[in-house]
Structures are given as C-alpha cells and as structure tokens.
Amino acid sequence: MIRDRTSSALGVLLSFGLIVVSLRYVTDSWFLSFFFSLQPQFGVTAALGALTCLVLKRSAFGYALLTASLLLCGHALWMQREFLPAQIGMPSEATRLRLLSFNMLSNNHENASRIAEMINASGADVAYLFESGPLLHHLPALQAAYPYRIGCGILVEECDLMILSKYAIEDPQFLSLSEIRSNRFAMATIRVGGQSVQLAAIHLTKPYFDDYHTIELRRASMVLRERGGPVVIGGDFNSDTIAPDMQEFLRRNALQTAGTEPATWPVAAGIFGIPIDHIYVSKDIVPLSLTRLEDAYGSNHYGLIGDLALIVEH
C-alpha cells in the first residue's frame, strides 16, 4: 500500500514538471523561460523518477511518464544538433582565430591577478570579458599581449563588458539593448589574414525579467544585420541554445555553435549545469573546437575558448 501511494505521489509531481517544461510547445512565455533551458536536465531526472515509479508499481501511467520523459530528452538533443556546425576541420587556405569568452563575476577581486595571467597564457587572439571590473588594475599587465581594447575607459567608462584584441580594432561601438543594463552589447571589426571579421560581445538580461531577454536578442539582431559580414558572437546569454527565443535568434542570423556546448553555469553543478555561455559564428566561419576552461577562477561561470578558421579571400 505504501509503495502504491509513493508511486502515485511521485507520478503526480513528475506529471506537473513535465507539463511545465512541455508548455514550450504552446507558448514562449518569459515566466517559464528558465524551465525551457532545463529541458535536458529535467527530462533525465523525470525518466529516472518514472523508472522509480515503475519499480514501486507497474502501471500504464508509469510507462506514459517514462515515454514522455524520453521524448523530452530526445527532442532537446535534436534541437541542439540543429545548430551544430556542418563542417569541423581546418580548411586549406584558412587563418586561425582563437576567442576567449568569460564572465568573471563583478566581485571576484581576489582572483583578478590569476585571471589576468590566464588571459595572457590562453593564446586567445580576442577575449570577451564580462563583469570585468576586477581587472581594472591589471590592464597594464594585459596590454603587452592585447594592445587593442574597448571598454574600461575606452568608448565607455565603466569596467563591465570589455573586448581585448591582438588585432587593430576598427569601427567599435557599445549599445544598450534595454533599460535594464547599459552598454552590454559591443561590436567591432578586425582584419585577420586580409579578412574582415565582426566581433560581437553580449551579456543579456536574465530570461525571467519579463520579455527583456527576447527584446534584447531582437535588437542585437538588428545591429548584426546592419553591420553584416562574418561574425563571431560570444558571451553570457543567460539561456541555453534550445530556449525558443535563442533558437529564433540563431535562425534569424544564420548562426551556428562553435561545437558541442559544455555546461557553464552554475559551476557547482559541473557537467549537470546549463550551457548559458556561448560562442556562435556565421556559416562562413569554420569552427575547429569549443572547450570549457578547466578552472572557473572564482566565478560562477566557466569560460569558453573557441578555435575558428577564417577562409582567406583572394
């Protein structure tokens, strides 16, 4: 009797969770947006829960829960595959570009020197840094390797979003995508092997702050279309690629991921976390690899390194 009641109670809880996550198929409401990013994690958890229900009591309801859970997991994997690069590998007559993208956490002062050392040793040609205030006093140590910069006193006074580059920066601009946060979208042009490349660094509002997340993505799309050309966009999107507004953003701008995306937040969750930090590129850039930094350096996010290949124009 106790086994039956436990199975029934667990089944009801699982049903509620499955319904919440499945609402993505009928609405893209901001109120539920965070749960949409958790679809793979919840699908696995619900499948294990459904198996527990079946161990306690074999029933059609338990099998239905297991089927629904597996379908959610399967569709999450399918959605991730849609944006994987079609080609991975160094083409002939191409130039490499390495990007580091890292939200270092605005109060992470005790690790600032280690982060500066990591950036210098990373081999990155370009670094997108978010909540970068703790690096303010370490800029001289970075300038030898990265003589070009925007942010932290260049174009904008605040030390929040910052782009460091080994290549000369042309036509830089900072934009505010909403009234929630200012200057959290930056673009600039660099020339690599004779190829003009658009750099785009972005830090989006959390998706459960009304519709701001979707609005910011749409405004960023407008700027990307205005500038045109091959683009490397990275940053803290605060959502998984599978979230509905993220999918819309990637399709609208014909973007692909730089590879299979690792979980980046929260650090404590390890591989069971959510990939909310991303590196996306246009289809005329060939991703070579996407890796997560082994150390979080005191941040609540892991950083990413993307190795890319730019086709040399003749």
N, C-alpha and C positions, 0 to 999 in steps of 0.2 A: 504493500500500500504506500509506504514511504517512497519507494522507488518510483512508483507511478506519479505521485504528487510532485516529486523533484523533477522528473522528466517533463511534466506538464508546465511547471513554473518556468523552467529553463527554456522550454519551447516558446512560451509567450514572450519572454524577454528577447529571445533571438528574433522572433517574428517582428517585434517592434523595431529592432535595429535594422533588420533587412528592409522593412518598409521605408524607414528614414533614408537609407542610402539609395534605395531604388527610386526615390522621388526625383532623382536627377533626370529620369527618362520622361518626366512630365513637366518639370519646372527647373529653372536655373536660379531660384530664389537665393539671394545673398544670405538669408537667415540659415540656410542649410549648406552653404558653400564649403565650410570647413569639413563637413562629413563627406562631401563628394571626393575630397582629396584622400580620404581614409578608406576608399573602397577596397583596395587590395588587402589592407591590414584587417579590415572588418570581415571581408569575405573569408579569409583564412581562419580568423577567430570564430566566425559563425559556423564554418564547416566542422571545426573541432568540437564546438558546442553541440552541433547536430549529431555528431558521432557519439558524444556522451549521452545524449537523449536516447539514441538507439540502443546503446549498451544497457541503459536503465530500463528501457521498454521499447520493444519493436513496435512501430506503428507507421501508418501511411503518412501521418503528419511529420514524423521524424525524417522520413525519406524525402518528403517535399522540402523540408528545411535544408537538408543536405544538398539537394539538387539546386535550389535557389542560391545557396552559398557558393557552390562551384560555378554556377553561371555568372555570378558577380565577379568572382576571381578571374574567370576566363575572359570576360569582356574587358576587365581592367588591363589584362595583359595584351589583348588585341588593340586597345586604344593606345597603349604605349608603343606598340610596333608600328603604328601608322606614321609616327614622326621620327622613327629611326632612319639614319642616313642610308640611302640606297647603295652608296659606294664608300668603302673604308679602305684606305691604302694610298700610298704616295704615288700620284700620277707623275709621268715624265714631264719635265719642264715645269716644275712647280717650286714654290718657295714656302718654307715652313713659317708658321706663326704660332707662338705659344701664348695663351691667355691664362692669367690667374684671376679668379673671381672669389672674393672673400668678404663676408660680413663679419667684422672682427669684434663687434659689440662696443658700444659707445663708452662704457665704464671699465673697459678692460685695460686699464693703465699699467697694471703690474706685468703684463705680458707684451707691452708695446715694443720693447727692445728685441725680444725674441721674434716677434712678427716682422720687424724691420729686417732682421738677419735672414729670416725665411724668405722674404720677398727678394732680397738680393741674391740668395742662393738658388732660387726657384728656376732660373733660366727663362723666366717669362719675358716676352718682348713687350707685353702690355699687361698692366694689372688694374682691375676694377676693385676698388676698396670702398666698403660701406661702413657707416658709423665710425669713421676713421679718425675722430678727434684725438685719441691717444697717440697717434703718430705725429702730431704737430711738431713736437720737439725732436723728432727723428728724421725730419725731411732732409737735413744736410747729409745724413748717412745714406739716404736713398738717391740723392741727386747724381752721384757719380755714375751709377748704373742706369738711372732713369732721368735724363736731363730735361725731359719734357713732362709737363704736368698741367692738369686743370683741377680746380678745387683747392681748398685750404689756402685761400688768399689769391688765387688766380681765377678770374671771372666772378667768383663768389667768395665771400669772406669766410663763411662757415666751413668747418672741417667735418664734413659728413660724407657725401659721395665724392670720391676722388679717382681720377684716372692718371696712372703713371705710364710713360711710354719711352721706349728706346728710339722710336721714330719721331720725327718732327710732326707736330700736331697742327692741322690746318682747320679753319672754319669751325672752331669749337663753340658749343652753346649749352647752356643749362636751361632746363624748363621745369616748371611746376605743373604736374599733371592734375592736381586738385588742390583744394584749400586745406586739406588735412596736413600735408607736409610740403615744404617748398624745396625746389632745386634737387629733386630726387630722380631726375632723368637728365642724362648728359650725352651729347653726341659730338663726335669729332671725326676728322678724316686723316688717315695716314697713307703713305705710299710705301708699298713693300714690293721689291723687285719690279718696280715700274707700274704696279697695280694699285689703283686707288681703292681703299677699303674704308667703310664706315664703321666706326666704333660706337656702340650704344650701351651705356651702363644704366641700370634701372633698379630702383628699390620701391616696390609697390606697397600700398596700404594693405593691411590685413583684410581678407575677404569678408569677414563678418562685420565690417564697418559699413553697413548699408550697401549701396551699389557702387561705392567709390572704386573698388578693385576693377570692376568691369569698365567703368568710365575711364579710369587711368589707362587701361590697356587700349581702349579705342582711341584715346588722344595720342598715345605713343604710336599707334599705327598710322595716324595722320602724318606725324613727323617723319616716320620711316619712309612713307610714300613720297613725301616732298623731297627728301634728300636722295632717295634711290641708290642704286649700285649695290655691290656686295656688302653684306653687313654681318658683323659679329656682335651679338647682343647677349649680355650676361648680367646676372645679379640675383638679388633676393626678391622672388616673385610672390612669396608667401602662399603659394599654391602649387599643387602637383600639376604636371603637364596634362593629366587626364581631366582636370576640372573643366566644366563646359566653357567658361569664358576664356580659359587658356587655350583650349582647342580652337576656338573661334579666332583668337589672336594669331596662332601659328598658321592656320589655313589662310587667313586674310593676307598674311605677309609672306606666304610660301616659305616658311621656315622649317628647319629640321633640327633635331637634337644633335649634339656633338658625339653621341654614343649612348650606350645603355646607362641610364641615370642612377647614380647611387643615392641612398638616403643621406640627407644633410642636416636634418633637424627633427627632434631635438637630439643633441649629442648623446645624452644619456640613453637614448633608445637604440643606438648603434644601427645595425642593418635593418632593424624593425621600424626605423623612423620614416619620415616622409621626404621625398626629394622636392624641396621647395626652392632650392637654389639651382639655377640652370645656366647653361651656355647653349644658345641657339645660333644657327648660322643659315644664311641663304643657300639656295641649291647650287650656286656657282662656287661655293667653297666646299672642299672635301675634308670632312673630319677624319683624323687619324686615330685619336684616342681621347677618352674622357676619364679622368681619375679624380678620386677624392683625396684631399690631404690626409695623411695618417694622423696628424695631431690637430686638435681644434684650437690650440693656443689660447685656452681660457674663454673662447667664445662659446655661444650656444648653437652656433652653426659650424659645420665643416666647410672648408673652402674647396674649390674645384680648380683643376688645371685641364685645359683643353688644348690639344695639339692639332693644328689645322694645316691644310695645304692650299695655297693660293695659286691658281693657274696663271702662269706668266703670259702676258699678252705680247704679241709681236706686231 
